[in-house]
Amino acid sequence: MYRDIPTNLITGFLGTGKTTAILHLLSQAPVGQRWAVLVNEFGRIGVDGDLMQIEAGDHAEVYVEEIAGGCLCCVGSAGMQVGLNRLIRSSKPDRILIEPTGLGHPAQLIQQLTGPQYGEVIDLRATIGLVDARMLNDPRYTSHPNFQDQLHLADVLIGNKLDCYTEADRDAFYTLVKTQGSAKKAATMVAHGGFKQAYLDEPRLERTALFPEAHAFNTDSHNHHHDHEHAGGDWYRIEGAADGFYTAGWTLPADTSFVPGCLRQIMVLSGVVRMKGFVPVSNGQLRINATPGEWSEEALEQQVNPRIELISTDPLDWRVIERQLRECVENQAAPAASRK
């Protein structure tokens, strides 16, 4: 029987660096402890789970379970229950970190983890809320009820990506902290998700969501939908939409070879607010991770199944985007790269 497993939610809107923060925590896990991670992504393709497995390497004390495209934050979510139960059984963890999708509303997940099914199994401690202070002047984010409640329900507030902030961004974070009052156990700014591990053991405070209706408590009312399409040439596309955001993900042939600069141009021109994935290039494979104005790519030593995931705030014609992606394949890259 598993009892009172210390557990934390690591929340934050799209692109706030939740996965990076969790990887930092895993690297600092006490020797001899088993840590487990349950990660949920908005898109159906799934990137973050494999990334964590790669970074964990052969570390026998780290276990990862991914629920791609599901609604981890929905009360009664079968995917959440199955994934969490399997993770607990397989890892017998000393601690669990849960990363909901950036579009998730944490209230329902908190309710489930503290309810009858998990109340004696899970010791839910501080919710760590990450925010990129550069978002705090962007109404696409600040007007979203889930964004507001992620901040409101956090016990510890972390302004992540400090290394990218201007003085105005830092001031915006300080203003946010003041508006949150004294309810937070801690609030600080960090770079690369490097916050203190001690924050995980801060107690969880009881809070009521500002917008409990923003993500309804019935899984039938979320207005999630997913369309599947075989795109030809072993490209397979899955589209989805929920909560005012739209996504498309592609699984790709292993012998595809992209021009990274061309992909970056698509990010700039298409209206996409998030791009991430594992993409083959001429000399190996890259992990890419991008938000507007920020592009990161890293060579991977361990090859994984190629895939790419895009998220937008507006409905896009994903067939057009796919044509642009295909033009970024090495032997077809010239037309896309030449567009201005």
C-alpha positions as CSV (number, residue, x, y, z in Angstrom):
1,M,0.0,0.0,0.0
2,Y,1.4,3.4,-1.0
3,R,0.8,6.2,1.4
4,D,1.5,9.9,1.7
5,I,3.9,10.2,-1.3
6,P,5.2,13.8,-1.5
7,T,3.7,15.3,-4.7
8,N,3.9,18.6,-6.4
9,L,2.3,20.2,-9.4
10,I,4.6,22.3,-11.6
11,T,2.3,24.6,-13.5
12,G,2.7,27.4,-16.0
13,F,1.3,28.5,-19.3
14,L,2.8,27.6,-22.7
15,G,6.5,28.2,-23.0
16,T,7.2,29.1,-19.4
17,G,9.9,26.4,-19.0
18,K,8.2,23.8,-16.9
19,T,10.0,20.9,-18.5
20,T,13.4,22.6,-18.0
21,A,12.5,23.3,-14.4
22,I,11.6,19.6,-13.8
23,L,14.9,18.5,-15.4
24,H,16.8,20.8,-13.1
25,L,14.9,19.3,-10.1
26,L,15.6,15.7,-11.3
27,S,19.3,16.5,-11.6
28,Q,19.3,17.6,-7.9
29,A,17.3,14.6,-6.6
30,P,18.7,13.2,-3.4
31,V,20.9,10.1,-3.9
32,G,18.9,6.9,-3.3
33,Q,15.5,8.4,-3.8
34,R,13.1,7.4,-6.6
35,W,11.5,10.4,-8.3
36,A,8.6,10.0,-10.8
37,V,7.2,12.5,-13.3
38,L,3.7,12.5,-14.8
39,V,3.7,14.8,-17.8
40,N,0.8,15.9,-19.9
41,E,0.9,17.8,-23.2
42,F,-1.7,19.7,-25.1
43,G,-0.7,18.2,-28.4
44,R,-1.3,14.5,-29.3
45,I,2.2,13.8,-30.6
46,G,4.1,14.2,-27.3
47,V,7.7,15.5,-26.9
48,D,8.4,16.3,-23.3
49,G,8.1,12.7,-21.9
50,D,10.8,11.5,-24.3
51,L,13.0,14.5,-23.5
52,M,12.8,13.7,-19.8
53,Q,13.7,10.0,-20.5
54,I,16.6,11.1,-22.6
55,E,17.9,13.5,-19.9
56,A,17.4,11.0,-17.2
57,G,19.5,8.5,-19.2
58,D,20.2,5.3,-17.4
59,H,19.4,6.9,-14.0
60,A,17.5,4.1,-12.4
61,E,15.9,6.4,-9.9
62,V,13.9,8.5,-12.3
63,Y,10.6,7.3,-13.9
64,V,8.5,9.2,-16.5
65,E,4.9,8.6,-17.6
66,E,3.5,10.8,-20.4
67,I,-0.1,11.5,-21.3
68,A,-0.1,13.2,-24.6
69,G,-3.1,15.2,-25.8
70,G,-5.3,14.1,-22.9
71,C,-6.9,16.4,-20.4
72,L,-4.9,15.7,-17.2
73,C,-6.7,18.5,-15.4
74,C,-10.2,17.0,-15.9
75,V,-11.9,15.4,-12.9
76,G,-12.6,11.8,-13.8
77,S,-10.0,11.8,-16.5
78,A,-9.3,8.1,-17.2
79,G,-6.0,8.9,-18.7
80,M,-4.9,10.7,-15.6
81,Q,-5.9,7.9,-13.3
82,V,-4.4,5.1,-15.4
83,G,-1.2,7.1,-15.9
84,L,-0.7,8.0,-12.3
85,N,-1.6,4.5,-11.0
86,R,0.8,2.9,-13.4
87,L,3.5,5.3,-12.5
88,I,3.1,4.7,-8.8
89,R,3.0,0.9,-9.2
90,S,6.1,0.8,-11.5
91,S,8.3,3.2,-9.7
92,K,7.3,3.0,-6.0
93,P,8.4,6.7,-5.8
94,D,9.7,8.8,-3.0
95,R,8.3,11.9,-4.8
96,I,6.1,12.6,-7.7
97,L,6.2,15.7,-9.9
98,I,3.2,16.4,-12.1
99,E,3.5,18.7,-15.1
100,P,0.0,19.5,-16.5
101,T,-0.3,21.0,-20.0
102,G,0.3,24.7,-20.2
103,L,-3.4,25.2,-21.0
104,G,-4.6,23.2,-18.0
105,H,-6.7,24.5,-15.2
106,P,-5.1,23.1,-12.0
107,A,-8.2,23.3,-9.7
108,Q,-9.7,20.1,-11.0
109,L,-6.4,18.2,-10.7
110,I,-5.9,19.5,-7.1
111,Q,-9.4,18.4,-6.3
112,Q,-8.8,14.9,-7.6
113,L,-5.5,14.4,-5.9
114,T,-6.9,15.5,-2.6
115,G,-10.1,13.5,-3.0
116,P,-11.1,10.1,-1.7
117,Q,-9.2,8.1,-4.4
118,Y,-5.8,9.6,-3.8
119,G,-6.2,11.4,-0.5
120,E,-4.3,8.8,1.5
121,V,-1.9,7.9,-1.3
122,I,-0.8,11.4,-2.3
123,D,0.6,14.1,0.1
124,L,0.0,17.1,-2.1
125,R,2.5,19.8,-1.2
126,A,3.2,23.3,-2.7
127,T,2.0,24.0,-6.3
128,I,4.9,25.7,-8.1
129,G,3.6,28.2,-10.6
130,L,6.0,29.3,-13.4
131,V,5.5,32.5,-15.4
132,D,7.5,34.1,-18.1
133,A,7.3,37.8,-17.1
134,R,7.5,38.8,-20.7
135,M,4.0,37.4,-21.1
136,L,2.6,39.8,-18.5
137,N,1.9,42.5,-21.0
138,D,0.4,40.2,-23.6
139,P,-3.4,40.0,-23.4
140,R,-3.4,36.7,-25.3
141,Y,-2.1,35.2,-22.1
142,T,-3.2,37.6,-19.3
143,S,-6.8,37.5,-20.4
144,H,-7.0,33.7,-20.4
145,P,-8.8,32.4,-17.3
146,N,-6.5,29.4,-17.0
147,F,-3.4,31.7,-17.0
148,Q,-4.9,33.7,-14.2
149,D,-5.9,30.7,-12.1
150,Q,-2.5,29.0,-12.6
151,L,-0.9,32.1,-10.9
152,H,-3.7,32.4,-8.3
153,L,-3.6,28.8,-7.2
154,A,0.2,28.6,-7.0
155,D,1.8,28.4,-3.6
156,V,5.2,29.4,-4.9
157,L,5.5,31.8,-7.8
158,I,8.6,31.6,-10.0
159,G,9.4,34.2,-12.7
160,N,11.4,31.9,-15.0
161,K,13.8,32.9,-17.8
162,L,15.3,35.7,-15.8
163,D,18.3,35.8,-18.2
164,C,15.9,37.0,-21.0
165,Y,14.2,39.8,-19.0
166,T,14.4,43.5,-19.4
167,E,14.0,45.9,-16.5
168,A,10.4,46.3,-17.6
169,D,9.9,42.5,-17.4
170,R,11.3,42.4,-13.9
171,D,9.0,45.3,-12.9
172,A,6.1,43.4,-14.3
173,F,6.9,40.4,-12.2
174,Y,7.2,42.5,-9.0
175,T,3.8,44.1,-9.8
176,L,2.3,40.6,-10.2
177,V,3.7,39.5,-6.9
178,K,2.2,42.6,-5.2
179,T,-1.2,41.9,-6.7
180,Q,-1.1,38.3,-5.5
181,G,-0.9,39.6,-1.9
182,S,0.8,37.7,0.9
183,A,-0.8,34.4,0.0
184,K,2.3,33.0,-1.6
185,K,4.8,31.0,0.4
186,A,7.6,32.4,-1.8
187,A,8.1,34.4,-5.0
188,T,11.4,34.7,-6.9
189,M,12.9,35.0,-10.4
190,V,15.3,32.4,-11.8
191,A,17.0,31.5,-15.0
192,H,16.7,28.0,-16.6
193,G,14.2,26.8,-14.1
194,G,16.8,26.7,-11.3
195,F,14.6,27.3,-8.3
196,K,15.3,25.9,-4.8
197,Q,14.3,22.3,-4.3
198,A,13.3,23.3,-0.7
199,Y,10.2,25.0,-2.2
200,L,8.8,21.6,-3.0
201,D,8.2,20.9,0.7
202,E,6.3,24.1,1.4
203,P,2.8,23.3,2.5
204,R,-0.1,23.6,0.1
205,L,-2.7,26.3,1.0
206,E,-6.4,25.9,0.3
207,R,-7.5,28.3,-2.4
208,T,-10.6,28.7,-4.4
209,A,-10.3,29.2,-8.2
210,L,-11.1,32.6,-9.6
211,F,-12.6,31.0,-12.7
212,P,-13.7,27.4,-11.8
213,E,-16.0,27.4,-14.9
214,A,-13.1,28.1,-17.2
215,H,-12.4,24.5,-17.6
216,A,-15.6,22.7,-16.7
217,F,-15.7,19.9,-14.2
218,N,-17.3,17.5,-16.7
219,T,-15.1,15.9,-19.3
220,D,-17.9,16.1,-21.9
221,S,-17.9,19.9,-21.9
222,H,-14.3,20.7,-22.7
223,N,-14.7,21.1,-26.4
224,H,-11.6,19.2,-27.2
225,H,-11.4,17.7,-30.6
226,H,-8.7,15.9,-32.5
227,D,-8.5,15.1,-36.3
228,H,-6.2,12.6,-37.7
229,E,-4.9,12.6,-41.3
230,H,-2.3,10.6,-43.1
231,A,-0.5,13.4,-44.9
232,G,1.4,11.2,-47.4
233,G,5.0,10.2,-47.7
234,D,4.9,8.7,-44.2
235,W,4.0,12.1,-42.7
236,Y,1.2,11.7,-40.2
237,R,-0.7,14.7,-38.9
238,I,-2.9,15.1,-35.8
239,E,-4.8,18.3,-35.2
240,G,-6.6,19.5,-32.1
241,A,-8.2,22.4,-30.4
242,A,-9.3,23.4,-26.9
243,D,-9.7,26.5,-24.8
244,G,-9.0,28.9,-27.6
245,F,-5.8,27.3,-28.8
246,Y,-5.0,25.1,-31.8
247,T,-2.4,22.4,-32.4
248,A,-1.0,20.2,-35.1
249,G,1.6,17.6,-34.7
250,W,3.4,15.4,-37.2
251,T,5.3,12.2,-36.9
252,L,8.0,12.1,-39.6
253,P,10.0,9.6,-41.6
254,A,13.4,8.8,-40.0
255,D,15.2,9.7,-43.3
256,T,13.8,13.2,-43.4
257,S,16.5,15.9,-43.1
258,F,15.5,19.5,-42.3
259,V,17.2,22.9,-42.7
260,P,16.8,24.3,-39.1
261,G,16.9,28.0,-40.3
262,C,13.9,27.3,-42.5
263,L,11.9,25.9,-39.6
264,R,12.8,29.1,-37.7
265,Q,11.4,31.2,-40.5
266,I,8.1,29.3,-40.3
267,M,7.9,30.1,-36.6
268,V,8.2,33.8,-37.4
269,L,5.9,34.0,-40.3
270,S,3.0,31.6,-39.5
271,G,1.5,33.0,-36.4
272,V,2.5,29.9,-34.4
273,V,3.2,30.6,-30.7
274,R,5.0,27.4,-29.9
275,M,7.1,24.9,-31.8
276,K,8.8,21.9,-30.3
277,G,10.0,18.6,-31.5
278,F,12.8,16.2,-32.5
279,V,13.8,16.9,-36.0
280,P,16.4,15.1,-38.2
281,V,19.1,17.2,-39.8
282,S,22.0,16.3,-42.0
283,N,24.4,15.4,-39.2
284,G,22.0,13.9,-36.7
285,Q,18.9,15.1,-34.8
286,L,18.0,18.3,-33.0
287,R,15.6,19.0,-30.2
288,I,13.9,22.3,-31.0
289,N,11.9,24.4,-28.6
290,A,10.6,27.9,-29.6
291,T,8.2,30.6,-28.6
292,P,7.8,34.0,-30.3
293,G,11.2,35.8,-30.1
294,E,13.0,32.8,-28.6
295,W,14.5,29.8,-30.4
296,S,16.4,27.0,-28.8
297,E,18.0,24.0,-30.6
298,E,20.2,21.2,-29.1
299,A,21.9,18.3,-30.7
300,L,20.7,14.9,-29.4
301,E,23.1,12.0,-28.9
302,Q,20.2,9.5,-28.5
303,Q,18.0,9.4,-31.5
304,V,14.2,9.2,-31.1
305,N,11.3,9.0,-33.4
306,P,11.2,12.3,-35.3
307,R,8.2,14.6,-34.7
308,I,7.2,18.2,-34.5
309,E,4.4,20.0,-32.6
310,L,2.9,23.5,-33.3
311,I,0.5,25.5,-31.3
312,S,-1.3,28.7,-32.3
313,T,-3.8,31.1,-30.8
314,D,-5.7,31.4,-34.1
315,P,-7.1,28.7,-36.4
316,L,-4.5,28.0,-39.1
317,D,-4.7,26.0,-42.3
318,W,-2.4,23.2,-41.2
319,R,-2.2,21.9,-44.7
320,V,-0.5,25.2,-45.7
321,I,1.8,24.9,-42.7
322,E,2.6,21.4,-43.7
323,R,3.6,22.4,-47.2
324,Q,6.0,24.9,-45.7
325,L,7.4,22.3,-43.4
326,R,7.9,20.0,-46.4
327,E,9.7,22.8,-48.2
328,C,12.2,22.8,-45.3
329,V,13.3,19.3,-46.0
330,E,16.9,19.6,-47.3
331,N,16.4,18.7,-51.0
332,Q,13.3,21.0,-51.2
333,A,14.4,23.8,-48.8
334,A,15.3,26.5,-51.4
335,P,11.7,27.7,-52.1
336,A,10.7,28.2,-48.5
337,A,14.1,29.7,-47.5
338,S,13.9,32.2,-50.2
339,R,10.5,33.7,-49.1
340,K,10.7,37.0,-47.3
